[in-house]
Amino acid sequence: MKKIKVLLVCLLMGTSFCINAQDNYGGLALYTLRDDMASEPRATLQAVADAGYKYLEAAGYNDGKFYGMTPLEFKNTLKELGLKPISSHQATVTLENADAMIADVKAAGFKYFVIPIPPMGLFTFEEEGMKMGMTGGAENLANILDKLGAKCKKAGLKLLYHNHDFEFKADENGVVVIDYLLENCNPKLVNFQMDLFWVTKAGADPVAYFKKHPKRFKIWHVKDMNEDGWFAPVGTGSIDFGRILEQKKLSGMKYYMVEQDKTFKMTPLEAIEVSRKGLKKFGFN
């Protein structure tokens, strides 16, 4: 039935449309294009679609809107451009504003509500050296995530926690935060978005985590590492994505998102084009 529908669309829209539609794959984290999305959201989303990405992750929610659009406006814009909303980073969530925020994420068509940093003022950051950390301890964070996860589940969403590097290192109490979260958060309420760059940056092995905690890592962030240890387009750095991708099923990965926090000598739009070509090198589809 699906093949028949695709054939009918091809006949109606023309051969070129069919070829482009069938070649679309992979996801993009819009954090990469945050400046472009702030100034020209629709044109930027069109560029994402033109680059061949199929689905995306938002990171631009403010005052009940996604990139200046109401949840319904954002959902309809993506539909018009042939893009699918999958996940949304909600850095400003609290226990008090969670219900309204969850309702907006749901209305925009997303499946996953992602917490990108320890919420509610727990995250610490020093610009020099990109040094990150958290206060409050792992147990406190786990309790918050479980409460937010229960709210998401009730609304029909799935909650994920996104890592950086500090969660893979022992804190002042000797606790490795990510290990505590994986062992103590309710897996029916809380799972994880693994950022493959930051895991590598921390000196940890993604595959080892997949083996120890199978099926917990529902979305990956895919970005490469250059010779200086910083962000690079997929396929231009040192991370062995092929080895990691072999364990896709074990990890529980349902979607992956290309992301590059800083693109240095390239524009973000140029970088996402290079990354998408790099995906094929490792067999992402």
N, C-alpha and C positions, 0 to 999 in steps of 0.2 A: 504493500500500500504506500509506504514512504517513497519508494522508487517511482511509483506512478505519479505521485504528487510532484516530485522533483521534475519529472519529464514534462508534466503539464505546465509548470512554471517556466521551464526552459522554452517551450513552444510559445508561450504568451509573451515572455520578456525578451527572448532572443538568445542566441548561442553565447554571446559574450557574457551576459548576465549569469548564465548557468556555469560557465567555466570559473568565473570569479567567486560565485557563491560556494561552489564545491571546494575551492582552494582556501577558503577562509578557515582558520583554525587558531587555537590558542587564545590566551587572555592577556590583557594589559592592565596594570595598576596605574590609574590616572594620576597618582602622586608624582609619577615621572614627568607628567605634563602640567603640573599644578599652575605654573605661571601662564601657560597658554590657555588653560581651562578658565582661569580667572578673568582673562581679557576677552577671549573669543571661544566660548564653550562649544557652540554648535559647529563652527568651522573646524575646531580641534577634534571633535568627535567624528566628523566626516573624514578627517585625515587618518584617524585610527582605523576606521572602516576601510578606507582606501588602501591602507598598509596591509590589510588582510587579516586583522584580528577579528575574532568571532564574539568574544565576551569580555567583560571588564569588571574592574573593581574601582569603586568611587573612594575619594578621600577629600571631599569638599562639601561637607554638610555644615550649615550655619543658619541659625534662626528658622529652622523648619524647612529649609530649602537645600537642594543639591545644585551647587554651582549657580545659584540665583534662580533656579527653577523649582516650582512646587514638586512634590513627589510624583504626581500624575503627569505634569509637564515633562519631567525628566524621563519617566518611563515611556511616554509616547514619543519623545525625541529619539530615544535609543531604538525603539521599534521601527520608526521611519528610516533609520540609518542601517537597520539590519544587525544591531548590536544587542547582546543579551546582558542584563544586569545580573551579576552573580553574588558579589560581596561588597560590603561597604565598611570602611574604617571609620569608627566612631570614637575619636580620641577624647571627646568632651563628655562622655557618658558619666552619670552619677546614679546613685540609687534613687535620687529624687526625680531626675528628668528622664529616666530610662523608659518609662511607659510611653511617653509621647514620642521619644526618639525611635523606639522599636516600631511604633505605629507608622512612622514616616518611612522607615527602612522597608517595612512590609508593603506599604502603598506604592513605593517606587519599583517594586518587583524583585527585590533582592532575596536571595536564599540564606545568606550568611551575614551575621552581625559580627564584625571583627573588632576586637579591642587591640589597638596597635601598640599601646604602651600601658604601663600600670596606671589606672585611672584615678580620678579624684585627688589629684595633687601628689600622688605617690612617686611620680617619675622625676628623676633629676637629670640634668643635662649641662655639660660644659662644652661650649662651641670649640674651644681649642682642643684639638685631638679627638673631637667627637666622643668625649667620654660620657657614658650613660650609666645610670644606676637607678635605685629605688629606695624608698624609705618604707617603714611599716612592717617589713618582714614577709616571708613567703606564706605563712599561715593566714595572715590578714588578707593578702591578695587572693589566695585560694577561696576564702570565704566570700569575698566580694564577687569573684567570678562565678561561683556556684549560684549566688543569689541572682545575678544578672542572667545566667544561663537558664534558670528556672523561668524567669520572665520571658526570655526569648522563646523557649519551648512552648509556653502557654500561647504565644502569639503565632506559632507555626514557623519560627525562624530557628537557625542553629548558631550557637555562639562559638567563636574561635578566638584564641589568644595568639597574637603575633609576637615572635621573639626578636630581640636584637642579640648582641653578644654577651651582655652582662648576666643574663639569666643562666648562662652555661658555666659561670664561675662561682666559686664559693663566696657567700656574703660574709659580713663581719661575725656572724654566728656559725660560720662553717657550713651553711646550707646552700646547696646548688638549687637555685629557685626553680628552674625548669623541671628538675627531677622531683621536687616537692609537689609542683602543680600536677605533673603527670601521675604521680602516685596517690594524690589526695583529692583532686577535683573529681567530681562525679562524671564519668565518661558519657552518661546519658544527657548531661547538661553542658559540659565544657569539652571542647576538643581544640585543635591547634592548627595554625597556619605557620608552617616552617619556612623561614627565610634562609635559603641555602647559603647565601653570602655570609650572613651574620653568624651562622653556625660554624662555618669554615673559619671566619675571622676569629672566633673564640677558641679555635684549635680543637673543636669537637668533630665527630664524624656523623653526618646525617644517617647513614646506613645503620650504624650501631644503635641509634635511637629508634629506627624503624623496627629493628630486631627485638629490642627490649620492650618497646611499647607499640606493637603493631596496630594498624588501623586508626591511629589517633591523629594523623596529620592530613587533614582533608584538602587543604590548599597549599601549594608551594609558591613562594616568591623566587623567581629565577633571575638572577643577575650574576655576572661574572666578576672576577677579581684580577686587577692588573698587576704588573710586577712590583708596584709600590704598595700593594695590599688594599687598593681602593676600587671603587665601582668601575665596571667595564661592561660593554655590550656583550650579550650572550655569544659565545664562540670565539671571543677575542682574548680571553684570559686563561687562567690556570685551573679552574674548577672542572673536575671530571663529571660532567652532567650525565654522560652515558652510563657510568657506573651507578649513579644515584637513580637514574630512570629505570634501570633494570629491576629496582625494588619498589616500583610504583604501587603494585598491588599490595605488597606487604605494608607499605606506609599508610594505605587507605586514601591516597590522593585521588580526588575527584576532578580537580581543576588546578591549573597552574597559571600564574600571572607574571609576565615579564615586568620587572621593575628596575629602575636605576635612579637612585636618590640624587646623584649629581652626574652630569654628562661631560663636564670639563670642556674639551676642545670641540665637541659636537653640540649641535642644538638637540634638545630632547626629541624633536620630531625625526631628526636624522638618526639618533641613537636607537629609536624603536624600530626603524627600518633595518638597521644592521642586526639588531637582536633577533628580529623575526627570521632573517635569513640564517642566523646562527642556530635557531631552534632545529632546523632540518638536519644540521650536522650531527646532532645527537639522537635524532629520531623522535622528537616531540611531534605530536599531531593533535 
